[in-house]
Amino acid sequence: MKEGIGNIFQNETKYFREPYSPGDLERQNKIEQLKEKVVDKLISLPQPDRENGQPLWKVINKRRSIREFVKKPVSLQALSQILWAAQGVSLKAGEFYLQTTPSAGALYPIETYISVQAVEGLSPGIYHFLPKTQALRMKYEGNFSQVLADAALNQDFLAEASFVLLWTAVFERTKWKYGERGFRYVYLDAGHIAQNAALAAVSLGLASCPVAAFFDDEINSLLGINPGKETIIYLEAVGWKK
Ligand SMILES: Cc1cc2nc3c(=O)[nH]c(=O)nc-3n(C[C@H](O)[C@H](O)[C@H](O)COP(=O)(O)O)c2cc1C
């Protein structure tokens, strides 16, 4: 079958490390080694607070992209609150679970992963957020902060964040309905999600920085996802401003 323009665009706009250097294999081996501690553990998150917090206008005014963090733990409540703001369920309507951020056709093509680096009550590792149950599934245990920063074009501030949100796209969820135009919608969905997370972070006294510069294949391999079906499209570092 002829490949659609969306997939071609997505693949041709990836960043690659070029030219190939011997360090690439070493880096890949390090990622695979770190992923050896596979866990499949479900963790319930505290219920998000849907009522209180700083006024919206103040929060919008205060949001900035921050690139200097002190690596202090954030509470599990704060992580839960930010995940809920990004992708939590705010209305159950019949069989639909409507999320806090809009999604074209309510098809929700974005998945949220978290590189936990300093969160109270959670071991460092890679987690997957499950919006319907406000829970996490731990995938890999270990400290991925530096390999993640390296994979993001050596933006070292990612390693100092308390956690990094990693958003992947499952394009097929939107494509079956909207065809190639669906690609536009998926990227727009991710923008809504990232902004809600950024505002939630400010409301909790935290700071964030969105990041779209990364070596796509390295992050996909870090997350252990099937890049034929799902691929990284956006990151956001969250932590305490220095
Ligand atoms: C799609 C997108 C990708 C971005 N990627 C990066 C990035 O890789 N690294 C970075 O330091 N900032 C990144 N930024 C943050 C922008 O540099 C920042 O939003 C801009 O300078 C405006 O500053 P402000 O966010 O403080 O208002 C990104 C922002 C967006 C919206």
The ligand as an SDF file (V2000), in Angstrom:
LIG
                    3D

 31 33  0  0  0  0  0  0  0  0999 V2000
    6.4420   23.1680   19.9780 C   0  0  0  0  0  0  0  0  0  0  0  0
    7.4530   23.7410   20.9400 C   0  0  0  0  0  0  0  0  0  0  0  0
    8.6980   23.1520   21.0310 C   0  0  0  0  0  0  0  0  0  0  0  0
    9.6370   23.6360   21.9300 C   0  0  0  0  0  0  0  0  0  0  0  0
   10.8290   22.9870   22.0660 N   0  0  0  0  0  0  0  0  0  0  0  0
   11.7330   23.4490   22.9410 C   0  0  0  0  0  0  0  0  0  0  0  0
   12.9530   22.7580   23.1420 C   0  0  0  0  0  0  0  0  0  0  0  0
   13.2410   21.7260   22.5340 O   0  0  0  0  0  0  0  0  0  0  0  0
   13.8200   23.2590   24.0580 N   0  0  0  0  0  0  0  0  0  0  0  0
   13.5480   24.3880   24.7820 C   0  0  0  0  0  0  0  0  0  0  0  0
   14.3750   24.7740   25.6000 O   0  0  0  0  0  0  0  0  0  0  0  0
   12.3770   25.0690   24.6260 N   0  0  0  0  0  0  0  0  0  0  0  0
   11.4750   24.6190   23.7290 C   0  0  0  0  0  0  0  0  0  0  0  0
   10.2850   25.2760   23.5750 N   0  0  0  0  0  0  0  0  0  0  0  0
    9.9800   26.4620   24.4180 C   0  0  0  0  0  0  0  0  0  0  0  0
   10.0620   27.7600   23.6170 C   0  0  0  0  0  0  0  0  0  0  0  0
   11.4110   28.0780   23.3710 O   0  0  0  0  0  0  0  0  0  0  0  0
    9.3620   28.8720   24.4340 C   0  0  0  0  0  0  0  0  0  0  0  0
    7.9970   28.5630   24.5460 O   0  0  0  0  0  0  0  0  0  0  0  0
    9.5350   30.2490   23.7910 C   0  0  0  0  0  0  0  0  0  0  0  0
   10.8780   30.6740   23.8400 O   0  0  0  0  0  0  0  0  0  0  0  0
    8.6450   31.3100   24.4550 C   0  0  0  0  0  0  0  0  0  0  0  0
    8.9540   31.4250   25.8400 O   0  0  0  0  0  0  0  0  0  0  0  0
    7.8650   31.1590   26.9830 P   0  0  0  0  0  0  0  0  0  0  0  0
    7.3780   29.7270   26.8460 O   0  0  0  0  0  0  0  0  0  0  0  0
    8.5830   31.3710   28.2930 O   0  0  0  0  0  0  0  0  0  0  0  0
    6.7260   32.0950   26.8080 O   0  0  0  0  0  0  0  0  0  0  0  0
    9.3330   24.7820   22.7100 C   0  0  0  0  0  0  0  0  0  0  0  0
    8.0720   25.3720   22.5960 C   0  0  0  0  0  0  0  0  0  0  0  0
    7.1360   24.8480   21.7470 C   0  0  0  0  0  0  0  0  0  0  0  0
    5.7650   25.4710   21.6970 C   0  0  0  0  0  0  0  0  0  0  0  0
  1  2  1  0
  2  3  1  0
  2 30  2  0
  3  4  2  0
  4  5  1  0
  4 28  1  0
  5  6  2  0
  6  7  1  0
  6 13  1  0
  7  8  2  0
  7  9  1  0
  9 10  1  0
 10 11  2  0
 10 12  1  0
 12 13  2  0
 13 14  1  0
 14 15  1  0
 14 28  1  0
 15 16  1  0
 16 17  1  0
 16 18  1  0
 18 19  1  0
 18 20  1  0
 20 21  1  0
 20 22  1  0
 22 23  1  0
 23 24  1  0
 24 25  2  0
 24 26  1  0
 24 27  1  0
 28 29  2  0
 29 30  1  0
 30 31  1  0
M  END
$$$$
